[in-house]
Structures are given as structure tokens and as C-alpha cells.
């Protein structure tokens, strides 16, 4: 189940304060009308949200990169320019927003959290996806090392 299904089911006929749709801001709406913050042409995935794939593969990649480089340091940032939203072009964000990640783990965590902000995943789907992804990343790195050192048993 995805948040959109749960909110429609649990809050139909109830008033909720939520994003009311493109260019409408936050308002009190009927729970049955709630939609995730994404373009209307981009439907939520047609499969259960548990676990979050984005959370899992982001955490796995962070673990592999951390092992490969010997450091969790990342130090990257990205700026989202004023009005560049795919959901509300020309209006959102109202000013430039810079996202920064000191570590690979920070970047992976933010990737998972972003799925919650967008209304795609629940908290536990994100957290368990990250947990599983970290475990997979450790296993992938261990397997990669066997190829690097010539002891792989495919």
C-alpha cells in the first residue's frame, strides 16, 4: 500500500490540512482528494511501498562507495533554482534552495527521506529500506573484494 491509498481510505470525508495541488498551496481539503507532491503525469508506483527501493539502493551505494574510498566524506551540494519545480514551474521554490551532504550517508539518508516528503513512502518503508540497503552494500563490497583479489568463486 502507498500513502495515497492509505490517506484516501483513512481520511475520506474528513478535513485535512495538506497540499491542495499545483499553485494552490496548503489548504484544508477532503482526505479523499489528497495527492502526493509530484507531477500529475507521474503516478505513484503500482506496487507496495515496503521497502523503499530508493532508500535501499541509495544506502547500498553509500556503503560500497564508503568502502571503496575508505571514507564517508562527500561534501557535495546541489542548488534547486527559483521556479524550477516540475510540479509548480515558475513558482516553486520561491528562492534558490541549496541541498548539502557532508557524507555519503547523509546523501543516502536524504534520498530516502525525499520519498516521504513526496508522499511516495511511509517512514518504516524508508527506514527499513535504508537498513536493508546498508546490509546489501556491505555484502556487495565483500563479494567485489573477492574479484579484486582473485579469490572469487562465481
C-alpha positions as a Markdown table, in Angstrom:
| # | Residue | x | y | z |
|---|---|---|---|---|
| 1 | Unk | 0.0 | 0.0 | 0.0 |
| 2 | Unk | 1.2 | 3.5 | -0.8 |
| 3 | Unk | 0.4 | 6.7 | 1.2 |
| 4 | Unk | -2.0 | 7.9 | -1.4 |
| 5 | Unk | -4.2 | 4.8 | -1.0 |
| 6 | Unk | -4.0 | 4.9 | 2.8 |
| 7 | Unk | -4.9 | 8.6 | 3.0 |
| 8 | Unk | -7.8 | 8.2 | 0.7 |
| 9 | Unk | -9.1 | 5.3 | 2.7 |
| 10 | Unk | -8.5 | 6.6 | 6.2 |
| 11 | Unk | -9.4 | 10.3 | 5.6 |
| 12 | Unk | -12.2 | 10.2 | 3.0 |
| 13 | Unk | -14.9 | 12.6 | 4.3 |
| 14 | Unk | -12.5 | 14.1 | 6.8 |
| 15 | Unk | -10.9 | 17.5 | 6.6 |
| 16 | Unk | -7.1 | 17.5 | 6.5 |
| 17 | Unk | -4.6 | 20.3 | 6.1 |
| 18 | Unk | -2.5 | 19.4 | 3.1 |
| 19 | Unk | -1.0 | 20.5 | -0.2 |
| 20 | Unk | -4.1 | 21.2 | -2.3 |
| 21 | Unk | -2.5 | 20.8 | -5.7 |
| 22 | Unk | -0.3 | 22.8 | -8.1 |
| 23 | Unk | -0.4 | 26.6 | -7.4 |
| 24 | Unk | -2.9 | 26.2 | -4.6 |
| 25 | Unk | -0.6 | 25.9 | -1.6 |
| 26 | Unk | -1.6 | 24.3 | 1.7 |
| 27 | Unk | -5.3 | 24.3 | 2.4 |
| 28 | Unk | -8.0 | 22.3 | 4.3 |
| 29 | Unk | -9.2 | 19.6 | 1.9 |
| 30 | Unk | -11.1 | 16.4 | 2.0 |
| 31 | Unk | -8.8 | 13.4 | 2.6 |
| 32 | Unk | -10.2 | 11.7 | -0.4 |
| 33 | Unk | -8.7 | 14.5 | -2.6 |
| 34 | Unk | -5.1 | 14.2 | -1.2 |
| 35 | Unk | -2.4 | 13.7 | -3.7 |
| 36 | Unk | 1.4 | 13.3 | -3.3 |
| 37 | Unk | 3.6 | 16.2 | -4.2 |
| 38 | Unk | 4.6 | 15.2 | -7.7 |
| 39 | Unk | 3.5 | 16.0 | -11.3 |
| 40 | Unk | 0.0 | 14.6 | -12.0 |
| 41 | Unk | 1.5 | 12.8 | -15.1 |
| 42 | Unk | 3.8 | 10.8 | -12.7 |
| 43 | Unk | 1.6 | 8.3 | -11.0 |
| 44 | Unk | 2.7 | 6.6 | -7.8 |
| 45 | Unk | 4.3 | 3.2 | -8.4 |
| 46 | Unk | 1.9 | 0.3 | -8.9 |
| 47 | Unk | 3.4 | -1.9 | -6.2 |
| 48 | Unk | 3.6 | -1.8 | -2.4 |
| 49 | Unk | 5.9 | 0.8 | -0.8 |
| 50 | Unk | 7.6 | -1.5 | 1.7 |
| 51 | Unk | 10.5 | -1.4 | 1.5 |
| 52 | Unk | 11.5 | 1.8 | -0.3 |
| 53 | Unk | 13.7 | 0.9 | -3.3 |
| 54 | Unk | 15.2 | 4.4 | -3.4 |
| 55 | Unk | 16.2 | 4.1 | 0.3 |
| 56 | Unk | 17.6 | 0.7 | -0.3 |
| 57 | Unk | 19.7 | 1.3 | -3.3 |
| 58 | Unk | 20.9 | 4.7 | -2.1 |
| 59 | Unk | 22.1 | 3.2 | 1.2 |
| 60 | Unk | 23.7 | 0.2 | -0.6 |
| 61 | Unk | 25.6 | 2.6 | -2.9 |
| 62 | Unk | 26.8 | 4.7 | 0.0 |
| 63 | Unk | 28.2 | 1.7 | 1.8 |
| 64 | Unk | 30.0 | 0.5 | -1.4 |
| 65 | Unk | 31.4 | 3.9 | -2.1 |
| 66 | Unk | 32.5 | 4.4 | 1.6 |
| 67 | Unk | 34.3 | 1.0 | 1.5 |
| 68 | Unk | 35.9 | 1.8 | -1.9 |
| 69 | Unk | 37.1 | 5.2 | -1.0 |
| 70 | Unk | 37.9 | 4.5 | 2.7 |
| 71 | Unk | 35.8 | 7.4 | 3.8 |
| 72 | Unk | 32.2 | 8.5 | 4.3 |
| 73 | Unk | 33.2 | 12.1 | 3.3 |
| 74 | Unk | 31.2 | 13.5 | 0.4 |
| 75 | Unk | 31.0 | 17.3 | 0.6 |
| 76 | Unk | 28.6 | 17.7 | -2.3 |
| 77 | Unk | 25.7 | 20.1 | -2.9 |
| 78 | Unk | 23.1 | 20.9 | -5.4 |
| 79 | Unk | 21.1 | 24.1 | -5.9 |
| 80 | Unk | 17.5 | 24.0 | -7.0 |
| 81 | Unk | 16.9 | 27.3 | -8.8 |
| 82 | Unk | 13.9 | 29.6 | -8.1 |
| 83 | Unk | 10.8 | 28.4 | -10.0 |
| 84 | Unk | 12.4 | 25.2 | -11.4 |
| 85 | Unk | 9.9 | 22.8 | -9.8 |
| 86 | Unk | 8.5 | 20.1 | -12.1 |
| 87 | Unk | 5.3 | 20.2 | -10.1 |
| 88 | Unk | 4.8 | 24.0 | -9.9 |
| 89 | Unk | 7.1 | 25.5 | -12.5 |
| 90 | Unk | 7.7 | 29.3 | -12.2 |
| 91 | Unk | 6.5 | 29.3 | -8.6 |
| 92 | Unk | 8.5 | 26.8 | -6.5 |
| 93 | Unk | 10.9 | 27.2 | -4.9 |
| 94 | Unk | 10.3 | 30.8 | -4.2 |
| 95 | Unk | 14.1 | 31.3 | -3.8 |
| 96 | Unk | 17.1 | 29.2 | -4.6 |
| 97 | Unk | 17.4 | 26.2 | -2.3 |
| 98 | Unk | 20.8 | 24.5 | -1.8 |
| 99 | Unk | 21.0 | 21.0 | -0.5 |
| 100 | Unk | 24.3 | 19.9 | 1.0 |
| 101 | Unk | 25.6 | 16.5 | 2.1 |
| 102 | Unk | 28.7 | 16.3 | 4.2 |
| 103 | Unk | 28.8 | 12.5 | 4.0 |
| 104 | Unk | 27.7 | 9.7 | 1.7 |
| 105 | Unk | 25.4 | 8.5 | 4.5 |
| 106 | Unk | 23.8 | 12.0 | 4.6 |
| 107 | Unk | 23.1 | 11.8 | 0.9 |
| 108 | Unk | 21.7 | 8.3 | 1.1 |
| 109 | Unk | 19.5 | 9.3 | 4.0 |
| 110 | Unk | 18.2 | 12.4 | 2.2 |
| 111 | Unk | 17.3 | 10.3 | -0.8 |
| 112 | Unk | 15.2 | 8.1 | 1.4 |
| 113 | Unk | 13.6 | 11.0 | 3.3 |
| 114 | Unk | 12.7 | 12.6 | 0.0 |
| 115 | Unk | 10.4 | 9.8 | -0.8 |
| 116 | Unk | 8.5 | 10.6 | 2.4 |
| 117 | Unk | 8.3 | 14.3 | 1.6 |
| 118 | Unk | 6.9 | 13.4 | -1.8 |
| 119 | Unk | 4.2 | 11.1 | -0.3 |
| 120 | Unk | 5.6 | 8.0 | -2.0 |
| 121 | Unk | 6.8 | 6.1 | 1.1 |
| 122 | Unk | 5.9 | 5.7 | 4.7 |
| 123 | Unk | 8.5 | 6.2 | 7.5 |
| 124 | Unk | 9.1 | 2.5 | 8.1 |
| 125 | Unk | 9.4 | 1.7 | 4.3 |
| 126 | Unk | 12.1 | 4.3 | 4.2 |
| 127 | Unk | 13.9 | 3.3 | 7.4 |
| 128 | Unk | 13.8 | -0.5 | 6.7 |
| 129 | Unk | 14.9 | 0.2 | 3.1 |
| 130 | Unk | 17.9 | 2.0 | 4.3 |
| 131 | Unk | 18.7 | -0.7 | 6.8 |
| 132 | Unk | 18.5 | -3.4 | 4.2 |
| 133 | Unk | 20.4 | -1.3 | 1.7 |
| 134 | Unk | 23.3 | -0.9 | 4.1 |
| 135 | Unk | 23.4 | -4.7 | 4.7 |
| 136 | Unk | 23.4 | -5.3 | 1.0 |
| 137 | Unk | 26.1 | -2.8 | 0.4 |
| 138 | Unk | 28.4 | -4.5 | 2.9 |
| 139 | Unk | 27.8 | -7.9 | 1.2 |
| 140 | Unk | 28.3 | -6.4 | -2.3 |
| 141 | Unk | 31.6 | -4.9 | -1.2 |
| 142 | Unk | 32.8 | -8.2 | 0.3 |
| 143 | Unk | 31.9 | -10.0 | -2.9 |
| 144 | Unk | 33.6 | -7.3 | -5.0 |
| 145 | Unk | 36.8 | -7.7 | -3.0 |
| 146 | Unk | 37.0 | -11.4 | -3.9 |
| 147 | Unk | 37.0 | -10.4 | -7.6 |
| 148 | Unk | 39.6 | -7.7 | -7.0 |
| 149 | Unk | 41.9 | -10.1 | -5.1 |
| 150 | Unk | 41.4 | -13.1 | -7.4 |
| 151 | Unk | 39.6 | -15.4 | -4.9 |
| 152 | Unk | 36.1 | -15.1 | -6.4 |
| 153 | Unk | 34.0 | -18.2 | -6.6 |
| 154 | Unk | 31.3 | -17.2 | -9.1 |
